[in-house]
Amino acid sequence: MSTMTATSARPAGMTKDERFVILASSLGTVFEWYDFYLYGSLAGIIGAQFFSDYPPATRDIFALLAFAAGFLVRPFGAIVFGRVGDIVGRKYTFLVTILIMGLSTFIVGLLPNAKTIGIAAPIILISLRLLQGLALGGEYGGAATYVAEHAPPGKRGYYTSFIQTTATLGLFLSLLVILFTRTLTGEKDFADWGWRIPFLVSVLLLGISVWIRLRLNESPVFQRMKEEGKTSKAPLTEAFATWSNAKIVILALLGLTMGQAVIWYTGQFYALFFLQSILKVDGYTANLLIAWSLLLGTGFFLVFGALSDKIGRKPIILAGCLIGALTLFPIFKMITTNANPALEKAYETVKVQVVADPAGCGDLFNPVGTRVFSAPCDTARAFLAQSSVKYSTVPGPAGSPVKILINDKEVPYTDAKTSNPAILAAVQAAGYPKPGDAGIVKMSHPFDVFRPQVAAVIGLLFILVLYVTMVYGPIAAMLVELFPTRIRYTSMSLPYHIGNGWFGGLLPATAFAITASTGDIYSGLWYPVIFAAITVVVGALFIPETKDVDITKT
């Protein structure tokens, strides 16, 4: 393949070589996201396989913490591989990252469970998960930088928007493979051994990715800089210890990627969690609803990427954050209206009160799930929150026992930490729906999309995905353009992965913890709304427009 240069003397359309660069970079990144999201989609089953020595609640917590570990180490992968990418080259670095990711995923499919090798199983699993996070931390910056440095002036937003589709396509691919395997094996065999198949299949994707990426040349911008001897000898120092660049890294986090991340994770991940855990939509239907919204919305990454070449990156990204911050509450309320109308009605008409001595009521905020509640006031509120029941806490006399009032009628409360049949029966009698209620949205097959209830929910989820495409489509081009070539890989990767790995990756658990601690199913939305609003303010005041920047400067 011939090496390209980004000059104005070129054909108007995309050249064959450029199409290959985008295909090779994007395909490999899709497979990395596929590997990364497999774990999240199968966290419950993996918990049962590798943390089987613990009670179910603790088992699920450990499984989710192992999932979170992959997010937490992403910024460290950005630092490690960003440095290598700025010293050695873009192509070499993201070839290494895909090998680490692919082999780690494949080994999970072969790993004996806790019943076979004991505590070694979860230790190895978490180690592999950490390796996945490190690899992903190095992959994105490399792929985005590589494609941007091949793109002609005026087309960087459009070219890099193909990279932006990869996370969504990777999630979509993981959902499809899991759904196909589940159908093929049946639920019992899938939970026993079939869950390994999607992990093992990844080795085929790895082989294709490595073969394609071996055919790539180095980025022309980096190659020219290397030939001129202008590469950075200490990219970490230049990127983060020099205030002129460190300041831009901080502003890129607060004024771009933080808001972009919370809008993205709300639209794709918290929406799925909200459907399943709060609205009690069955897992099969919830995954299909999200899959359809992704299928309908993914093309808009390219639309907004191309539009950013014309009107600028900043207005599109900040508009997505602003519109999201203003409309997330009404959209999620409309999702409830359509997905579980009985829950919405009960939410408005059924009054549930926990009457207790304030001294016996603690804080229920528990984002990592490690706290165990024992006080009756706390167990009562935690049970109601897990049952998606809206409640308020009313101060009772000092030393008085906990009372539950449903529409002002007292219901006997037994201090049960996991279930309370009397309370559950009482709230259901008052109007709260049971799981599996006929009014809850349900899809009988993948193409059951034309009934008004199903179509309405997909339409609302599509709007959320549209916000995702607005904030995420142009972000790669903008991050590339903010930093000089010699330290670009290192500089752009860190704010991206802190924003998406920490602010975004921790959103579902934190938002649900807020919901559980307040007794309001919508209160978790304050997390994305506040951070998106901060990004709008910081971005509007301090982030420059970058679409006309010359990225060939070292």
N, C-alpha and C positions, 0 to 999 in steps of 0.2 A: 504494500500500500504506500502510496506516495505521501510525503509530508506536505501539509498545507500551510499556507500563510494567510493571515487575516488582512486582506487588502481590499481596496475598493474596486480594483480591476478584476472583476470576477463575474460569472454568470449570475442572473437575477435569482434563479432558483437554488435549491439545495443540491450540492454536488453528490456524486456517488460516494466519494470518500467521506464527506460529512455525514451522510446517512449511515455509513458503517460505524463511524465514531459514536454517533448517538445510539445506534442499535447496541453496539458492544458495551458501552458505558451503562445504558439503561437496563439492558437485559441482566447484566451481572448484579446491578443494584436491586432489581425486582427480586431476584433469587435470594439476595441477602435479607431483604425485608420478609420474604416468605419464611425463611429459616427463623428469623427473629420472632415473628408473630405466631408461629406454630406453638411455641411454648405457652403464650398467653391464651390461645384458643383452647388449649388442653390442660390448663393449670389444675383443674379439679381432678382429672384422671391421673396426672403426674403426681399430685399430692398423695393420692391413694397408693400409688406404686412405690414412691420413694420416701414417704414420711409415714408409713403404715404403722410404726410403733407408737404413734401419738393419737390422742382422741381426734375425732373428725374436725372439730373447730380449730384446734391447734394445727392439724395437718394442713388445712386450707390456708391458714395464716402463713405457715412456712413456705407453702407452694407459691403464694403471692409475693412473699418477701424475696424468694429466689427469682421470680419474674422481675421484681423491682430492681434487683441487683444489676441486671443487664442495662437498665436505664441509668443507674447511678454512676456506673463506670464509663459511660460514653464520653464525657468530657476528657477523661484521662486518655482514652483511645485517640481522641482528637489531638491532644498534646503530643503523644508518642508518635503517631503516624503522620501528623501534620509536619512535625520536625523532619521526619524521614523524607516526606514528599517534597519539602522545600530544599533539601540538601541533595537527595539522590534523584528524585524525579517522580512525576505523577503516575506514570504507567506502572512502574515497579511497585509502588506502594499499594495501589489498590488491587494489584495482582496478589500481593501477600495477604491483604485483608480478606479477600474472598476465599482464599485457601483456609485461613483460620476459621472463618465463619462456617464454611461448608463442612470441614472435617469435624468441628465441634458439634454441629447438628447431626451429622451421620452417626457419631459415637453415642449420642443420646439414644438413638434408635436401637443400638446394640447393648446399652448399659444394663446389666442385671439389676433387678429391683432390690429393695431393702430386705425382703424375705430371703433373698439368695445370698447377698454379701454384707448384710447388716448396715452399719453406719457409714461404711465406705461409699455406699450408693448415693446418699444425699450430698456427701462431701464432693464426690466427683461431679455430680450433677450441677451443683452451684459453681464449681470451678469452670465447667464448660459454659455455663451461663455468663460468667464473668468474661470469658474469652470472647463470647459472641458480642457482648456489649463493647468490649475494646475494639473488636474488628469493625463493628458498625460505626464507632466513633471515628475511625480512619477512612471508611469507605465513602461516605457522602461528600465530604470536602474534596476528596480526590476526583470523584466522578463529576461533580459540579464544576470544579476548576478546569478539569481536562476538556469538558465540552465547551465551556465559556472561552477558553483559550484557542479553540478551533473555530469558533463562530465568527462570521464577518461582522463588522460594525453595523449597528442597527438591527441585528437579528439575535443578539445574545439572550434576550428575554424569551423569545420563541424557542431557540435551540435548547436552553437549559430547562425549559418547562417540561421537556420530555423526561428529564431526571426527576422532576417534581411529581410526575405520575407514578413513580416506581413504588413509593410507600403504600399508596392506595391499591395499586395492582398487586403488590406482594401480599397485602391483607386479603384481597379478593381471591387470589390464587390459593392461599392457605385455607380459606373458608370452603372453596370448591373441592380441594383435595380431601379435606376432612369429611365433608358431606358425602362425597363419592365413596370414600372408604367405609364410612359408617353404614351406608346403604348396602354395600357389598358384603360386609362381615356381620352386620346385625349389632345391636347395642351391647349385648353381653360379651361377644368375642372382641368387639372394638375396645371395650374397657379393659379386657384381659390382656390382649396382645395386639389387636388391630391398630391401636394408637401409634405403634412403632412404624407403621408403613409410611405415613407422610414424612417422618424423619429420614427413613432409609431412602425414599425416592429422591431426596435432596441431593444425593451423591450424583445422580444423573444430571441434575441442573448444574451442579458444581463442575462436572466435566465439560459441559457445553460452554459455561462461562469462561473457564480457564482457556479452553481452545480458542475462543473468540478473542479474548484479551491478549493472548500471546501474539496475535497478528497485528496488534496496534503499534504505531510508532509513538515516540514521546511527543508531548505537546509542543507545537512549533515555537510558542512564546518562551517556554521554559528552555527548549533546546538552544534557541538563539542566545538567551541569557547565559546559559552554561558555557557556550562557545566563547562568549565575550568575557568569561570569568567574573560575572557579576552575581553569582548565586550567594545566598547568605551562608556565612560560616556558623552563625549562632542565631537561628530563627526565633528560638524561644525568648532570648534576651531582647532582640529587636522588636518582637511582637508585643511582649508584655512588660518589659522593664524600661521601655522607652515611652514616656508619657504621651507623646504625640500620637503614637499608634495604640497604646493601651486605652487611651481615652475613647478612641473610635470603637475598640472592642467592647467596652462597657456600654457605650451608646447603642451599638448594634444589638446588644442583648436587651437593654431596657426599652429601646425605641423601635425594635423590629421583631426579634425572634421570640421574646417573652409573650407578646400579644398574639403573634402568629401561632405559637405552640398551643396556647390555651383554647383558641378558636378551633384549631385542627383537632385536638384531642377531645374537645367537647362534641364536635360534629361527627366524629367517627367512633370513638371509644366510649365516652360517657353516655352517648345516645344509646348504644347497645346495652350498656350496663343499666341505664334507666328503664329501658323496655323490659329487661329480664328481671332485675332485682326489685324494682320499685313498682312497675306496672303489672308485673306477674305474667308477662307474655312468654309463652313457651320458647325454649331455646331454638328450636327448628325455625319457627316463624320469625323470631327476632333476627336471627342471622340472615334469613332470606330478605327481610325488609331492608336491612343495612346493605346487603349485597346489591339489591336493585337500585338503591339510592347511589351507591358507588358506581354502578354500571352506567347510570344516566348522567352522573355528574363529572366523571373523570375527564372527559374531553375538554371541560372548561379550564383545566390547568393550562392547556395549550392556548385557549382563547385569551385568558388573562395574561399569560406570558407574552403572547404576540402583541396584545394591547399595550402592555407596559413598554414595548419598544417605541410606541407612538406617543403615548401621553405621559410616560414615566412610571417608575416602580412605586415610588412613595405614595402617590394618591390612591393607587389601587389597594396596596397593603393596608394603609391606614383607614381607608374607607371600609374594608372588610372587618377590621377590628372594631371600628365605630358602630357599624350597622349590627354586628354581632352583639356588642355590649348593650345596645338599645333594644334588641329584639329576642334575645335568648329566652327570657322569662315568658313572654307571650307565646313563642313557638313551642316550648316544652309544655305549656299549659294546653295548647291546642293538640299536641301529641296525646296527652292524657285524655282529652275530650273524645278523640277518635279511637284510641287504642283500648281504653278501659273506661267507658262512659259511666259505669256504675261507681267506680272509684272516685271519679270527679264529683259525682252527685253526693256521695257520702262525705267527701272532703268538705263540701260546702254546707251540708245539712246536719251531719252528726257531730255533736260536741263531746269530746273526750277530755277528761281532766284527771290529772294525777295530783291528789291532795296529800301533801306530806310535809313533815317538819323540815324546813330548809336546811337545818344542820345535817340532815341525813341524806341530802341530795348532792352528788358530786358532779364533776364535769365529765360528760360522755365522749368528748373528742378523743378519737382513738384511731388515727389514720393507718397505723401499721398493724392494728388488731392484736396487740400483745397484752393489753390490759384486761384483767378479769374483774368484772363488777360483782360485788357481793351485797351491797346495801339494797334493801327492798325498793327504795325510790329509784335507784339506778337500774336495777334489773327490770322493773316495771316499764320504765321509759325506753330502755334498750329493746325490750320485747315489742312494744308498740311501734317503735321506729322500724324494726326488722319486718313488721307486718304491714308497713306502709300506712299506718294509722296516724292521722294528724292529732296531736295532743297539746295541751297546755299544762304547765305546772302551777298549782295553786298552793300558796303557803298554808300549812296546817298548824295546829297548836304544838308547842314544844313537847317532844316525847310521844306524840300521837302516832299510831300505826298508819301505814300507807293505805289510802282508799282510792279506788278507781270509780269515777262517775262517768256514765255514758248517758248522754241526754239528761243529766241531773239525777240519774238513778244509780245507786251504788251497786257495784258488782263485786262479789267476794274476790279478794286477791290472795293467791297463794304464791309465796316467794319462790317461783320456779325460774331457773336461769335460762332454760332452753325453750320451754313451752308453758302455756297457761290456757288449757282448753276452755275454761269458763269465760275468760276475757275474750278469747278468739270467737267463741260462739256468740257472745253478747254483741261484739262489734259487727259481726256478720248479720245477726238478727236486726241490728239497727240500720243496715244498708251497705256495709262494706262487702265487696264481692269475694267469693272463695276463689282460690287458684283453679283455673280451668273453667271459670264461669263462661256461659255461652256468649256473653256480651263482649268478652275480651277478643281482640283481633286475633285471627288464626288463619294461616295459609295451609291449604290441604296439599298443595304441590307447588313447585317453583314458579309456574306460570299462572298461578291463581292471583292475578293482580288487577282484575277488572271490576271487582266488587267495590262499591264506593268507600267502605271502611278501609280496606287494604290500600286502595289508590290514594286516599287522603293521607294516611300515615306515610306512605312512600313519598308523596309530594312534600310533606313537611320535612322529612329526613333529607330529601334532595335539596331543599333550601339551605339546610345546615351544611351539606357537602359543597354547595355553591359558595358559601362563606369560606370554607376550607380552600377552595380553588383560588379565591381572590387573594387570600393572605399568603398562600403557599406557592402559587404559580410563579410569581416574579421574585421570590425571596433569594433563590440561588444566584441569579444574575446580579442582584443588588449587593449581596455579600461579597461576591467576586470583585465587583467594581469599587467597593469601599477600600480595598487594600492593595498595596503594591505587589508586583509579581514575585519578588524575592522572598516575601514572607506571607504570601496569600493563603496557601494551604493551611498553615498553622493558625493564622489570624482569624480566618472565617470559620474554621471548624469549631473553635472553642465557644463563641457565643451561640452558634447554631445548636450545639449539643447540650450546653447548659440550659438554653431555652427549651429545647424539645425533650431532652432527657430528664431534666429536673422539673421545671415548671409544667411541662406537658405530661411527662411520664407518670408523675405523682398525682396528677389531677383526679383520676377516677377514685382512688382511695381517699384522698383528702376531701373531695366534694361529697362523697358518701358519708364520711365521718362528720362533716358539717351537718348534713341532713339528719343523721342519727342523733346528733347532740341537740338539735333544735326542735325536732318533731315536725318539721316542714319538708315535704319531699322536694320542694323547689329551692330550698335555701343553699344547697351546694352550688347552685349556679352563680352565687356571688363570687366564687373563686375565679372563674374565667371572666366575668364581667369586670371585676376590679382590675385584674392584671391587663386585660385588653384596653381598658380606659387609660391606664397609666401609659401603655405603649402609644396610644393615640397622642397624648399630651407631649411625651418625651420626643416621639418621632416627628411631630409637627414642629416643635421648637428647635430641635438640635440635629436631625438627620438631613443631610443634603440629598438632592436628587442626583442620581448617578448614571442615568441611561446614556449620556454622551461622553462618559469618561473614557480615556484612552487606556486600556488595560495592558498595553504592551510595555508601559513604563516599569522600570525595575524598582 
